[in-house]
Amino acid sequence: MNENDIEKLKLIHPPLIEEINRYRDWPIRILTFTSAFYFGFIGLFLLNKIEIPFLWVKIVLAVVVTSLYLWTIYYCGKCHLNYLTARNIQVKIQKKLELDKWLVDNKRVFPDEWFSENPVTLCTRLWGWGFYVLYATILFVLSLMVIWGVVEFIKSVG
C-alpha cells in the first residue's frame, strides 16, 4: 500500500466509523420515542379508563398507531441494512490495511470474525435488530388492544 492510499484511508475511516455508530444508535433512539408514545397512549386509556365511543375514532387511532409501527419497522430495517453495508466497507478497509495479519507473540491480535463480510439482508444477524421488531410489535399489539377495547373485554371475562 502506498502513501496516497494511506492518506485516503485516513480521510474515509473516521466518517465510516461515525456512520456505523449512527446506524447502531438510531434504532434505539426511535424505540425510545415510540416506547414513550405507546406507554403514554396505553397508560392514558387504561389509567383514566377512557372508552372510545365512535368507530371512526378507533379507526383513526388504529391508523396512527399502525403508521408509527410501520415507520419504526421500516426505519430499523433500513438502519440494519445500512449498518451491514458500512460494516462490510470497514472489513474491506481492515483487510487492505492487513490488520487480519497482525500478530503478537505469534497470535492474531484481532478475532477472525472481524474480517468476514456479511450478506446485506434483513435476515443477517436477525437476533439483533429482530429484538427491536419484536419489542415494537408487542407495544403495537397492546395499543391496538386498548383502542379496540380488548383489554376491557378480557377484564370483564376474567
LUMTORKOL-276552 format. One record per atom (N, C-alpha, C, O, CB): residue in one letter; atom name; x, y, z. Coordinates in steps of 0.1 Angstrom, whole numbers. Glycine has a CB too. Layout:
# LUMTORKOL-276552
{a; CA; {X; Y; Z}};
...
This chain:
# LUMTORKOL-276552
{m; N; {9; -12; 0}};
{m; CA; {0; 0; 0}};
{m; C; {9; 12; 0}};
{m; O; {19; 13; 8}};
{m; CB; {-10; 0; 12}};
{n; N; {6; 22; -9}};
{n; CA; {14; 34; -10}};
{n; C; {9; 45; 0}};
{n; O; {-2; 44; 6}};
{n; CB; {15; 39; -24}};
{e; N; {17; 55; 1}};
{e; CA; {14; 66; 10}};
{e; C; {1; 73; 6}};
{e; O; {-7; 77; 15}};
{e; CB; {25; 77; 10}};
{n; N; {-2; 74; -7}};
{n; CA; {-15; 80; -11}};
{n; C; {-27; 72; -6}};
{n; O; {-37; 78; -2}};
{n; CB; {-15; 81; -27}};
{d; N; {-26; 59; -7}};
{d; CA; {-37; 50; -2}};
{d; C; {-39; 52; 13}};
{d; O; {-50; 53; 18}};
{d; CB; {-34; 35; -5}};
{i; N; {-28; 53; 20}};
{i; CA; {-29; 55; 35}};
{i; C; {-36; 69; 38}};
{i; O; {-44; 69; 47}};
{i; CB; {-15; 55; 41}};
{e; N; {-33; 79; 31}};
{e; CA; {-39; 92; 33}};
{e; C; {-54; 91; 30}};
{e; O; {-62; 97; 37}};
{e; CB; {-32; 103; 24}};
{k; N; {-58; 84; 19}};
{k; CA; {-72; 83; 16}};
{k; C; {-79; 75; 27}};
{k; O; {-90; 79; 31}};
{k; CB; {-73; 75; 2}};
{l; N; {-73; 65; 32}};
{l; CA; {-79; 57; 43}};
{l; C; {-81; 66; 55}};
{l; O; {-91; 64; 62}};
{l; CB; {-71; 45; 46}};
{k; N; {-71; 74; 58}};
{k; CA; {-72; 83; 70}};
{k; C; {-84; 93; 68}};
{k; O; {-91; 97; 78}};
{k; CB; {-60; 91; 71}};
{l; N; {-87; 96; 56}};
{l; CA; {-99; 105; 53}};
{l; C; {-112; 98; 55}};
{l; O; {-122; 104; 60}};
{l; CB; {-98; 111; 39}};
{i; N; {-113; 86; 50}};
{i; CA; {-126; 79; 49}};
{i; C; {-129; 71; 62}};
{i; O; {-141; 69; 65}};
{i; CB; {-126; 69; 38}};
{h; N; {-119; 66; 69}};
{h; CA; {-122; 57; 80}};
{h; C; {-129; 64; 92}};
{h; O; {-139; 58; 96}};
{h; CB; {-109; 52; 86}};
{p; N; {-125; 76; 97}};
{p; CA; {-133; 82; 108}};
{p; C; {-148; 84; 104}};
{p; O; {-157; 81; 112}};
{p; CB; {-127; 95; 112}};
{p; N; {-151; 90; 92}};
{p; CA; {-165; 91; 89}};
{p; C; {-173; 78; 88}};
{p; O; {-184; 77; 91}};
{p; CB; {-166; 99; 76}};
{l; N; {-166; 68; 84}};
{l; CA; {-172; 55; 83}};
{l; C; {-176; 49; 97}};
{l; O; {-186; 44; 98}};
{l; CB; {-162; 45; 76}};
{i; N; {-167; 51; 106}};
{i; CA; {-170; 47; 120}};
{i; C; {-182; 55; 125}};
{i; O; {-190; 50; 132}};
{i; CB; {-157; 49; 129}};
{e; N; {-182; 68; 122}};
{e; CA; {-194; 76; 126}};
{e; C; {-207; 71; 120}};
{e; O; {-217; 70; 127}};
{e; CB; {-192; 91; 121}};
{e; N; {-206; 67; 107}};
{e; CA; {-218; 61; 101}};
{e; C; {-222; 48; 108}};
{e; O; {-234; 46; 111}};
{e; CB; {-215; 58; 86}};
{i; N; {-213; 39; 111}};
{i; CA; {-216; 27; 117}};
{i; C; {-223; 29; 131}};
{i; O; {-233; 23; 134}};
{i; CB; {-203; 18; 119}};
{n; N; {-217; 39; 138}};
{n; CA; {-223; 42; 151}};
{n; C; {-237; 48; 150}};
{n; O; {-246; 45; 158}};
{n; CB; {-214; 52; 159}};
{r; N; {-239; 56; 140}};
{r; CA; {-252; 62; 137}};
{r; C; {-262; 51; 135}};
{r; O; {-273; 52; 140}};
{r; CB; {-251; 72; 126}};
{y; N; {-259; 41; 126}};
{y; CA; {-268; 31; 123}};
{y; C; {-271; 22; 135}};
{y; O; {-281; 15; 135}};
{y; CB; {-263; 23; 111}};
{r; N; {-262; 21; 144}};
{r; CA; {-264; 14; 157}};
{r; C; {-273; 22; 166}};
{r; O; {-282; 16; 173}};
{r; CB; {-251; 10; 164}};
{d; N; {-271; 35; 167}};
{d; CA; {-278; 43; 177}};
{d; C; {-292; 47; 173}};
{d; O; {-301; 47; 182}};
{d; CB; {-270; 56; 179}};
{w; N; {-295; 49; 160}};
{w; CA; {-308; 54; 156}};
{w; C; {-320; 45; 160}};
{w; O; {-330; 49; 164}};
{w; CB; {-308; 57; 142}};
{p; N; {-319; 32; 158}};
{p; CA; {-330; 23; 162}};
{p; C; {-333; 24; 176}};
{p; O; {-345; 24; 180}};
{p; CB; {-327; 9; 158}};
{i; N; {-323; 26; 185}};
{i; CA; {-325; 27; 199}};
{i; C; {-332; 40; 202}};
{i; O; {-342; 41; 210}};
{i; CB; {-312; 26; 207}};
{r; N; {-328; 51; 195}};
{r; CA; {-334; 64; 197}};
{r; C; {-349; 64; 193}};
{r; O; {-358; 69; 199}};
{r; CB; {-327; 75; 189}};
{i; N; {-351; 57; 181}};
{i; CA; {-365; 56; 176}};
{i; C; {-374; 48; 186}};
{i; O; {-385; 52; 189}};
{i; CB; {-365; 50; 162}};
{l; N; {-368; 37; 191}};
{l; CA; {-376; 29; 200}};
{l; C; {-379; 36; 213}};
{l; O; {-389; 34; 220}};
{l; CB; {-369; 16; 203}};
{t; N; {-370; 45; 217}};
{t; CA; {-372; 53; 229}};
{t; C; {-384; 62; 227}};
{t; O; {-392; 63; 236}};
{t; CB; {-359; 61; 233}};
{f; N; {-384; 69; 216}};
{f; CA; {-395; 78; 213}};
{f; C; {-408; 70; 211}};
{f; O; {-418; 74; 217}};
{f; CB; {-392; 85; 200}};
{t; N; {-408; 59; 204}};
{t; CA; {-420; 52; 202}};
{t; C; {-425; 45; 214}};
{t; O; {-437; 44; 217}};
{t; CB; {-419; 41; 191}};
{s; N; {-416; 41; 223}};
{s; CA; {-420; 35; 236}};
{s; C; {-427; 45; 244}};
{s; O; {-437; 42; 250}};
{s; CB; {-407; 29; 243}};
{a; N; {-421; 57; 245}};
{a; CA; {-428; 67; 253}};
{a; C; {-442; 70; 247}};
{a; O; {-451; 72; 255}};
{a; CB; {-419; 80; 252}};
{f; N; {-443; 70; 234}};
{f; CA; {-456; 73; 228}};
{f; C; {-466; 61; 232}};
{f; O; {-477; 64; 237}};
{f; CB; {-455; 74; 213}};
{y; N; {-462; 49; 230}};
{y; CA; {-470; 37; 232}};
{y; C; {-474; 36; 247}};
{y; O; {-486; 35; 251}};
{y; CB; {-463; 24; 228}};
{f; N; {-464; 38; 256}};
{f; CA; {-467; 37; 270}};
{f; C; {-476; 48; 275}};
{f; O; {-485; 46; 283}};
{f; CB; {-454; 37; 279}};
{g; N; {-474; 60; 269}};
{g; CA; {-482; 71; 273}};
{g; C; {-497; 69; 268}};
{g; O; {-506; 72; 275}};
{g; CB; {-477; 84; 267}};
{f; N; {-498; 64; 255}};
{f; CA; {-511; 61; 249}};
{f; C; {-518; 51; 257}};
{f; O; {-530; 52; 261}};
{f; CB; {-509; 57; 235}};
{i; N; {-511; 39; 260}};
{i; CA; {-517; 28; 267}};
{i; C; {-521; 33; 281}};
{i; O; {-532; 30; 286}};
{i; CB; {-508; 16; 268}};
{g; N; {-512; 40; 288}};
{g; CA; {-515; 44; 301}};
{g; C; {-526; 54; 302}};
{g; O; {-535; 54; 311}};
{g; CB; {-502; 51; 307}};
{l; N; {-527; 63; 292}};
{l; CA; {-538; 73; 292}};
{l; C; {-551; 66; 292}};
{l; O; {-560; 70; 299}};
{l; CB; {-536; 82; 280}};
{f; N; {-552; 56; 283}};
{f; CA; {-565; 50; 282}};
{f; C; {-568; 40; 293}};
{f; O; {-580; 40; 298}};
{f; CB; {-566; 42; 269}};
{l; N; {-558; 33; 298}};
{l; CA; {-561; 23; 309}};
{l; C; {-563; 30; 322}};
{l; O; {-572; 26; 330}};
{l; CB; {-550; 13; 309}};
{l; N; {-554; 39; 325}};
{l; CA; {-554; 45; 339}};
{l; C; {-566; 54; 340}};
{l; O; {-572; 55; 351}};
{l; CB; {-541; 53; 341}};
{n; N; {-570; 61; 330}};
{n; CA; {-581; 70; 330}};
{n; C; {-594; 63; 326}};
{n; O; {-605; 70; 326}};
{n; CB; {-579; 82; 321}};
{k; N; {-593; 51; 322}};
{k; CA; {-605; 43; 318}};
{k; C; {-613; 50; 307}};
{k; O; {-625; 51; 308}};
{k; CB; {-614; 40; 330}};
{i; N; {-606; 55; 297}};
{i; CA; {-612; 62; 286}};
{i; C; {-617; 51; 276}};
{i; O; {-610; 42; 272}};
{i; CB; {-602; 71; 279}};
{e; N; {-629; 53; 272}};
{e; CA; {-635; 44; 262}};
{e; C; {-638; 52; 250}};
{e; O; {-641; 64; 250}};
{e; CB; {-648; 37; 267}};
{i; N; {-635; 46; 238}};
{i; CA; {-637; 53; 226}};
{i; C; {-651; 49; 220}};
{i; O; {-653; 38; 216}};
{i; CB; {-626; 49; 215}};
{p; N; {-660; 59; 220}};
{p; CA; {-674; 56; 217}};
{p; C; {-676; 55; 202}};
{p; O; {-686; 48; 198}};
{p; CB; {-683; 66; 222}};
{f; N; {-668; 61; 193}};
{f; CA; {-671; 61; 179}};
{f; C; {-662; 52; 171}};
{f; O; {-650; 52; 173}};
{f; CB; {-671; 75; 173}};
{l; N; {-667; 45; 162}};
{l; CA; {-659; 36; 153}};
{l; C; {-649; 44; 145}};
{l; O; {-637; 40; 144}};
{l; CB; {-668; 28; 144}};
{w; N; {-652; 56; 140}};
{w; CA; {-643; 63; 132}};
{w; C; {-631; 68; 140}};
{w; O; {-620; 69; 135}};
{w; CB; {-650; 75; 126}};
{v; N; {-633; 71; 153}};
{v; CA; {-622; 75; 162}};
{v; C; {-612; 63; 164}};
{v; O; {-600; 64; 163}};
{v; CB; {-627; 80; 175}};
{k; N; {-618; 51; 166}};
{k; CA; {-610; 39; 167}};
{k; C; {-602; 37; 155}};
{k; O; {-590; 33; 155}};
{k; CB; {-619; 27; 170}};
{i; N; {-608; 39; 143}};
{i; CA; {-601; 36; 130}};
{i; C; {-590; 46; 129}};
{i; O; {-579; 43; 125}};
{i; CB; {-611; 37; 118}};
{v; N; {-592; 59; 132}};
{v; CA; {-582; 69; 130}};
{v; C; {-570; 66; 140}};
{v; O; {-558; 67; 136}};
{v; CB; {-588; 83; 133}};
{l; N; {-573; 63; 152}};
{l; CA; {-563; 59; 162}};
{l; C; {-555; 47; 157}};
{l; O; {-543; 46; 159}};
{l; CB; {-569; 57; 176}};
{a; N; {-562; 37; 152}};
{a; CA; {-555; 25; 147}};
{a; C; {-546; 28; 135}};
{a; O; {-535; 22; 134}};
{a; CB; {-566; 14; 143}};
{v; N; {-551; 37; 127}};
{v; CA; {-542; 41; 115}};
{v; C; {-530; 48; 120}};
{v; O; {-519; 46; 115}};
{v; CB; {-550; 50; 105}};
{v; N; {-531; 57; 130}};
{v; CA; {-520; 65; 135}};
{v; C; {-510; 55; 141}};
{v; O; {-498; 56; 139}};
{v; CB; {-525; 75; 146}};
{v; N; {-515; 46; 150}};
{v; CA; {-506; 36; 157}};
{v; C; {-500; 27; 147}};
{v; O; {-488; 24; 148}};
{v; CB; {-514; 28; 167}};
{t; N; {-507; 23; 137}};
{t; CA; {-502; 14; 126}};
{t; C; {-491; 21; 118}};
{t; O; {-481; 15; 115}};
{t; CB; {-513; 9; 117}};
{s; N; {-494; 34; 115}};
{s; CA; {-484; 41; 107}};
{s; C; {-471; 43; 115}};
{s; O; {-460; 41; 109}};
{s; CB; {-489; 55; 104}};
{l; N; {-472; 46; 128}};
{l; CA; {-460; 47; 136}};
{l; C; {-452; 34; 137}};
{l; O; {-440; 33; 136}};
{l; CB; {-464; 51; 150}};
{y; N; {-460; 23; 138}};
{y; CA; {-454; 10; 139}};
{y; C; {-446; 6; 126}};
{y; O; {-435; 2; 126}};
{y; CB; {-464; -1; 141}};
{l; N; {-453; 9; 114}};
{l; CA; {-447; 6; 101}};
{l; C; {-434; 14; 99}};
{l; O; {-424; 9; 94}};
{l; CB; {-457; 8; 90}};
{w; N; {-435; 27; 103}};
{w; CA; {-424; 36; 101}};
{w; C; {-412; 31; 110}};
{w; O; {-401; 31; 105}};
{w; CB; {-428; 50; 105}};
{t; N; {-415; 27; 122}};
{t; CA; {-405; 22; 131}};
{t; C; {-398; 9; 125}};
{t; O; {-386; 9; 125}};
{t; CB; {-411; 18; 145}};
{i; N; {-406; 0; 120}};
{i; CA; {-400; -12; 115}};
{i; C; {-392; -9; 102}};
{i; O; {-381; -14; 100}};
{i; CB; {-411; -22; 111}};
{y; N; {-398; -1; 94}};
{y; CA; {-391; 3; 81}};
{y; C; {-377; 10; 85}};
{y; O; {-367; 6; 79}};
{y; CB; {-399; 13; 73}};
{y; N; {-377; 19; 94}};
{y; CA; {-365; 27; 97}};
{y; C; {-355; 18; 104}};
{y; O; {-343; 19; 101}};
{y; CB; {-368; 39; 105}};
{c; N; {-359; 9; 113}};
{c; CA; {-350; 0; 119}};
{c; C; {-344; -10; 109}};
{c; O; {-332; -13; 110}};
{c; CB; {-357; -8; 131}};
{g; N; {-352; -15; 100}};
{g; CA; {-347; -23; 89}};
{g; C; {-337; -16; 80}};
{g; O; {-327; -21; 76}};
{g; CB; {-358; -29; 81}};
{k; N; {-340; -4; 77}};
{k; CA; {-331; 4; 68}};
{k; C; {-318; 7; 75}};
{k; O; {-307; 6; 69}};
{k; CB; {-338; 18; 65}};
{c; N; {-318; 10; 88}};
{c; CA; {-306; 12; 96}};
{c; C; {-298; -1; 96}};
{c; O; {-286; -1; 96}};
{c; CB; {-309; 17; 110}};
{h; N; {-305; -12; 98}};
{h; CA; {-298; -25; 98}};
{h; C; {-290; -28; 85}};
{h; O; {-279; -32; 85}};
{h; CB; {-308; -37; 101}};
{l; N; {-297; -26; 74}};
{l; CA; {-291; -28; 61}};
{l; C; {-279; -18; 59}};
{l; O; {-269; -22; 54}};
{l; CB; {-301; -26; 50}};
{n; N; {-281; -6; 62}};
{n; CA; {-270; 4; 61}};
{n; C; {-259; 1; 70}};
{n; O; {-247; 2; 66}};
{n; CB; {-276; 18; 64}};
{y; N; {-261; -4; 82}};
{y; CA; {-251; -8; 91}};
{y; C; {-243; -20; 85}};
{y; O; {-230; -19; 85}};
{y; CB; {-257; -13; 105}};
{l; N; {-249; -30; 79}};
{l; CA; {-242; -41; 73}};
{l; C; {-234; -36; 62}};
{l; O; {-222; -41; 60}};
{l; CB; {-252; -52; 69}};
{t; N; {-239; -27; 54}};
{t; CA; {-231; -22; 42}};
{t; C; {-219; -15; 47}};
{t; O; {-208; -17; 42}};
{t; CB; {-240; -13; 34}};
{a; N; {-220; -6; 57}};
{a; CA; {-209; 2; 62}};
{a; C; {-199; -8; 69}};
{a; O; {-187; -6; 68}};
{a; CB; {-214; 13; 72}};
{r; N; {-204; -17; 76}};
{r; CA; {-195; -27; 83}};
{r; C; {-187; -35; 73}};
{r; O; {-175; -38; 75}};
{r; CB; {-203; -36; 92}};
{n; N; {-193; -39; 61}};
{n; CA; {-186; -46; 51}};
{n; C; {-175; -37; 45}};
{n; O; {-164; -42; 41}};
{n; CB; {-195; -51; 40}};
{i; N; {-178; -24; 43}};
{i; CA; {-168; -15; 39}};
{i; C; {-156; -14; 49}};
{i; O; {-144; -14; 45}};
{i; CB; {-174; -1; 36}};
{q; N; {-159; -14; 61}};
{q; CA; {-149; -14; 72}};
{q; C; {-140; -26; 71}};
{q; O; {-128; -26; 72}};
{q; CB; {-155; -12; 86}};
{v; N; {-147; -38; 69}};
{v; CA; {-139; -50; 68}};
{v; C; {-130; -50; 56}};
{v; O; {-118; -54; 57}};
{v; CB; {-149; -62; 66}};
{k; N; {-134; -44; 45}};
{k; CA; {-125; -43; 33}};
{k; C; {-113; -34; 36}};
{k; O; {-102; -37; 32}};
{k; CB; {-133; -38; 21}};
{i; N; {-116; -23; 43}};
{i; CA; {-105; -14; 47}};
{i; C; {-95; -21; 56}};
{i; O; {-83; -19; 55}};
{i; CB; {-111; -1; 53}};
{q; N; {-101; -28; 66}};
{q; CA; {-92; -35; 75}};
{q; C; {-83; -45; 68}};
{q; O; {-72; -47; 72}};
{q; CB; {-100; -42; 86}};
{k; N; {-89; -52; 58}};
{k; CA; {-81; -62; 50}};
{k; C; {-71; -55; 42}};
{k; O; {-59; -59; 41}};
{k; CB; {-90; -70; 41}};
{k; N; {-74; -43; 36}};
{k; CA; {-65; -35; 28}};
{k; C; {-53; -31; 37}};
{k; O; {-42; -31; 32}};
{k; CB; {-72; -23; 22}};
{l; N; {-56; -28; 50}};
{l; CA; {-45; -24; 59}};
{l; C; {-38; -36; 65}};
{l; O; {-28; -35; 72}};
{l; CB; {-51; -16; 70}};
{e; N; {-43; -48; 61}};
{e; CA; {-37; -61; 65}};
{e; C; {-38; -63; 80}};
{e; O; {-29; -69; 86}};
{e; CB; {-23; -62; 60}};
{l; N; {-48; -57; 86}};
{l; CA; {-50; -59; 101}};
{l; C; {-52; -73; 105}};
{l; O; {-49; -77; 116}};
{l; CB; {-61; -50; 106}};
{d; N; {-57; -81; 95}};
{d; CA; {-60; -95; 98}};
{d; C; {-47; -103; 99}};
{d; O; {-47; -115; 103}};
{d; CB; {-69; -101; 87}};
{k; N; {-36; -97; 96}};
{k; CA; {-23; -104; 96}};
{k; C; {-14; -100; 108}};
{k; O; {-3; -105; 110}};
{k; CB; {-15; -102; 84}};
{w; N; {-19; -90; 116}};
{w; CA; {-12; -85; 128}};
{w; C; {-10; -97; 138}};
{w; O; {-20; -103; 141}};
{w; CB; {-18; -73; 134}};
{l; N; {2; -98; 142}};
{l; CA; {5; -109; 152}};
{l; C; {12; -103; 164}};
{l; O; {20; -94; 163}};
{l; CB; {13; -120; 146}};
{v; N; {9; -108; 176}};
{v; CA; {17; -105; 188}};
{v; C; {19; -119; 195}};
{v; O; {10; -126; 198}};
{v; CB; {9; -95; 198}};
{d; N; {32; -122; 197}};
{d; CA; {36; -135; 202}};
{d; C; {30; -146; 193}};
{d; O; {25; -156; 199}};
{d; CB; {31; -137; 217}};
{n; N; {31; -144; 180}};
{n; CA; {26; -154; 170}};
{n; C; {11; -157; 172}};
{n; O; {7; -168; 167}};
{n; CB; {34; -167; 172}};
{k; N; {3; -148; 177}};
{k; CA; {-11; -150; 178}};
{k; C; {-18; -137; 172}};
{k; O; {-13; -126; 173}};
{k; CB; {-16; -151; 193}};
{r; N; {-29; -140; 165}};
{r; CA; {-36; -129; 159}};
{r; C; {-41; -119; 169}};
{r; O; {-46; -123; 180}};
{r; CB; {-47; -134; 150}};
{v; N; {-40; -106; 166}};
{v; CA; {-44; -96; 175}};
{v; C; {-59; -95; 175}};
{v; O; {-65; -94; 186}};
{v; CB; {-38; -82; 172}};
{f; N; {-65; -96; 164}};
{f; CA; {-80; -94; 162}};
{f; C; {-86; -107; 159}};
{f; O; {-80; -115; 152}};
{f; CB; {-83; -83; 151}};
{p; N; {-98; -109; 163}};
{p; CA; {-105; -122; 160}};
{p; C; {-109; -123; 145}};
{p; O; {-111; -113; 139}};
{p; CB; {-118; -123; 169}};
{d; N; {-109; -135; 140}};
{d; CA; {-112; -137; 126}};
{d; C; {-125; -131; 121}};
{d; O; {-127; -127; 110}};
{d; CB; {-112; -152; 123}};
{e; N; {-135; -132; 130}};
{e; CA; {-149; -127; 126}};
{e; C; {-149; -112; 123}};
{e; O; {-158; -107; 117}};
{e; CB; {-159; -130; 137}};
{w; N; {-139; -105; 128}};
{w; CA; {-138; -91; 125}};
{w; C; {-135; -88; 110}};
{w; O; {-137; -77; 105}};
{w; CB; {-128; -84; 133}};
{f; N; {-131; -99; 103}};
{f; CA; {-127; -97; 89}};
{f; C; {-135; -104; 79}};
{f; O; {-132; -106; 68}};
{f; CB; {-112; -102; 88}};
{s; N; {-147; -109; 83}};
{s; CA; {-156; -116; 74}};
{s; C; {-168; -107; 71}};
{s; O; {-174; -101; 79}};
{s; CB; {-161; -129; 80}};
{e; N; {-170; -105; 58}};
{e; CA; {-182; -97; 53}};
{e; C; {-195; -105; 55}};
{e; O; {-195; -118; 55}};
{e; CB; {-180; -93; 38}};
{n; N; {-205; -98; 57}};
{n; CA; {-218; -104; 59}};
{n; C; {-228; -100; 48}};
{n; O; {-227; -89; 42}};
{n; CB; {-225; -100; 73}};
{p; N; {-237; -109; 44}};
{p; CA; {-247; -106; 34}};
{p; C; {-255; -94; 39}};
{p; O; {-259; -94; 51}};
{p; CB; {-256; -118; 30}};
{v; N; {-259; -85; 30}};
{v; CA; {-267; -73; 34}};
{v; C; {-281; -77; 32}};
{v; O; {-287; -74; 21}};
{v; CB; {-263; -61; 26}};
{t; N; {-287; -84; 42}};
{t; CA; {-301; -88; 41}};
{t; C; {-307; -86; 55}};
{t; O; {-300; -84; 65}};
{t; CB; {-303; -103; 37}};
{l; N; {-320; -85; 55}};
{l; CA; {-327; -84; 68}};
{l; C; {-326; -96; 77}};
{l; O; {-327; -95; 89}};
{l; CB; {-342; -81; 66}};
{c; N; {-323; -108; 71}};
{c; CA; {-321; -120; 79}};
{c; C; {-307; -121; 85}};
{c; O; {-306; -128; 95}};
{c; CB; {-323; -132; 70}};
{t; N; {-298; -113; 80}};
{t; CA; {-284; -113; 86}};
{t; C; {-285; -107; 100}};
{t; O; {-289; -96; 102}};
{t; CB; {-274; -106; 77}};
{r; N; {-280; -115; 110}};
{r; CA; {-280; -110; 124}};
{r; C; {-294; -106; 128}};
{r; O; {-295; -96; 135}};
{r; CB; {-270; -99; 125}};
{l; N; {-303; -114; 125}};
{l; CA; {-317; -111; 128}};
{l; C; {-319; -110; 143}};
{l; O; {-328; -102; 148}};
{l; CB; {-326; -122; 123}};
{w; N; {-312; -117; 151}};
{w; CA; {-314; -116; 166}};
{w; C; {-311; -102; 171}};
{w; O; {-318; -98; 181}};
{w; CB; {-304; -126; 173}};
{g; N; {-303; -95; 165}};
{g; CA; {-300; -81; 169}};
{g; C; {-312; -72; 167}};
{g; O; {-318; -67; 176}};
{g; CB; {-288; -76; 163}};
{w; N; {-314; -69; 154}};
{w; CA; {-324; -60; 151}};
{w; C; {-338; -66; 152}};
{w; O; {-348; -59; 153}};
{w; CB; {-322; -54; 136}};
{g; N; {-339; -79; 152}};
{g; CA; {-352; -86; 153}};
{g; C; {-358; -83; 167}};
{g; O; {-370; -83; 169}};
{g; CB; {-350; -101; 151}};
{f; N; {-349; -81; 177}};
{f; CA; {-354; -78; 190}};
{f; C; {-362; -65; 190}};
{f; O; {-373; -64; 196}};
{f; CB; {-343; -77; 201}};
{y; N; {-357; -55; 183}};
{y; CA; {-364; -42; 182}};
{y; C; {-377; -44; 175}};
{y; O; {-387; -38; 179}};
{y; CB; {-355; -32; 173}};
{v; N; {-378; -53; 165}};
{v; CA; {-391; -55; 158}};
{v; C; {-400; -62; 168}};
{v; O; {-412; -59; 168}};
{v; CB; {-388; -64; 146}};
{l; N; {-396; -72; 175}};
{l; CA; {-404; -79; 185}};
{l; C; {-409; -69; 195}};
{l; O; {-421; -69; 198}};
{l; CB; {-396; -90; 192}};
{y; N; {-401; -61; 201}};
{y; CA; {-405; -51; 211}};
{y; C; {-415; -41; 205}};
{y; O; {-425; -39; 212}};
{y; CB; {-392; -43; 216}};
{a; N; {-412; -36; 194}};
{a; CA; {-422; -27; 187}};
{a; C; {-435; -33; 184}};
{a; O; {-446; -27; 186}};
{a; CB; {-416; -21; 174}};
{t; N; {-435; -46; 180}};
{t; CA; {-447; -53; 177}};
{t; C; {-455; -56; 190}};
{t; O; {-468; -54; 189}};
{t; CB; {-443; -67; 171}};
{i; N; {-449; -59; 201}};
{i; CA; {-457; -61; 213}};
{i; C; {-464; -48; 217}};
{i; O; {-475; -48; 221}};
{i; CB; {-447; -66; 224}};
{l; N; {-457; -37; 217}};
{l; CA; {-463; -24; 220}};
{l; C; {-474; -20; 211}};
{l; O; {-484; -15; 215}};
{l; CB; {-452; -13; 221}};
{f; N; {-472; -23; 198}};
{f; CA; {-482; -20; 188}};
{f; C; {-495; -28; 190}};
{f; O; {-506; -23; 190}};
{f; CB; {-476; -23; 174}};
{v; N; {-493; -41; 193}};
{v; CA; {-504; -50; 195}};
{v; C; {-512; -46; 208}};
{v; O; {-524; -45; 208}};
{v; CB; {-500; -65; 197}};
{l; N; {-504; -42; 218}};
{l; CA; {-511; -38; 231}};
{l; C; {-519; -25; 228}};
{l; O; {-530; -23; 234}};
{l; CB; {-500; -35; 242}};
{s; N; {-513; -16; 220}};
{s; CA; {-520; -4; 217}};
{s; C; {-533; -6; 209}};
{s; O; {-543; 0; 212}};
{s; CB; {-511; 6; 209}};
{l; N; {-532; -16; 200}};
{l; CA; {-545; -19; 193}};
{l; C; {-555; -26; 202}};
{l; O; {-567; -23; 200}};
{l; CB; {-541; -29; 181}};
{m; N; {-550; -34; 211}};
{m; CA; {-559; -40; 221}};
{m; C; {-566; -29; 229}};
{m; O; {-578; -30; 232}};
{m; CB; {-552; -49; 230}};
{v; N; {-559; -19; 233}};
{v; CA; {-565; -8; 241}};
{v; C; {-575; 0; 232}};
{v; O; {-586; 3; 236}};
{v; CB; {-555; 2; 246}};
{i; N; {-572; 3; 220}};
{i; CA; {-581; 10; 211}};
{i; C; {-594; 2; 208}};
{i; O; {-604; 8; 209}};
{i; CB; {-574; 13; 197}};
{w; N; {-593; -10; 206}};
{w; CA; {-605; -18; 202}};
{w; C; {-611; -24; 215}};
{w; O; {-621; -32; 213}};
{w; CB; {-601; -29; 193}};
{g; N; {-607; -21; 227}};
{g; CA; {-613; -25; 239}};
{g; C; {-611; -39; 243}};
{g; O; {-619; -44; 251}};
{g; CB; {-628; -22; 237}};
{v; N; {-601; -46; 237}};
{v; CA; {-599; -60; 241}};
{v; C; {-594; -61; 255}};
{v; O; {-598; -71; 262}};
{v; CB; {-588; -66; 231}};
{v; N; {-587; -52; 260}};
{v; CA; {-582; -52; 274}};
{v; C; {-594; -52; 283}};
{v; O; {-595; -60; 293}};
{v; CB; {-572; -40; 277}};
{e; N; {-603; -43; 281}};
{e; CA; {-615; -42; 289}};
{e; C; {-624; -54; 288}};
{e; O; {-630; -59; 298}};
{e; CB; {-624; -30; 285}};
{f; N; {-624; -60; 276}};
{f; CA; {-632; -73; 274}};
{f; C; {-626; -84; 282}};
{f; O; {-633; -92; 289}};
{f; CB; {-632; -76; 259}};
{i; N; {-612; -85; 282}};
{i; CA; {-606; -95; 290}};
{i; C; {-608; -93; 305}};
{i; O; {-610; -103; 312}};
{i; CB; {-590; -95; 287}};
{k; N; {-608; -81; 309}};
{k; CA; {-610; -78; 323}};
{k; C; {-624; -83; 327}};
{k; O; {-626; -88; 338}};
{k; CB; {-608; -63; 326}};
{s; N; {-634; -80; 319}};
{s; CA; {-648; -83; 322}};
{s; C; {-650; -98; 322}};
{s; O; {-658; -103; 329}};
{s; CB; {-657; -76; 312}};
{v; N; {-643; -105; 313}};
{v; CA; {-645; -120; 312}};
{v; C; {-638; -127; 324}};
{v; O; {-643; -136; 330}};
{v; CB; {-639; -125; 299}};
{g; N; {-626; -122; 327}};
{g; CA; {-618; -128; 338}};
{g; C; {-623; -124; 351}};
{g; O; {-617; -129; 361}};
{g; CB; {-603; -124; 337}};
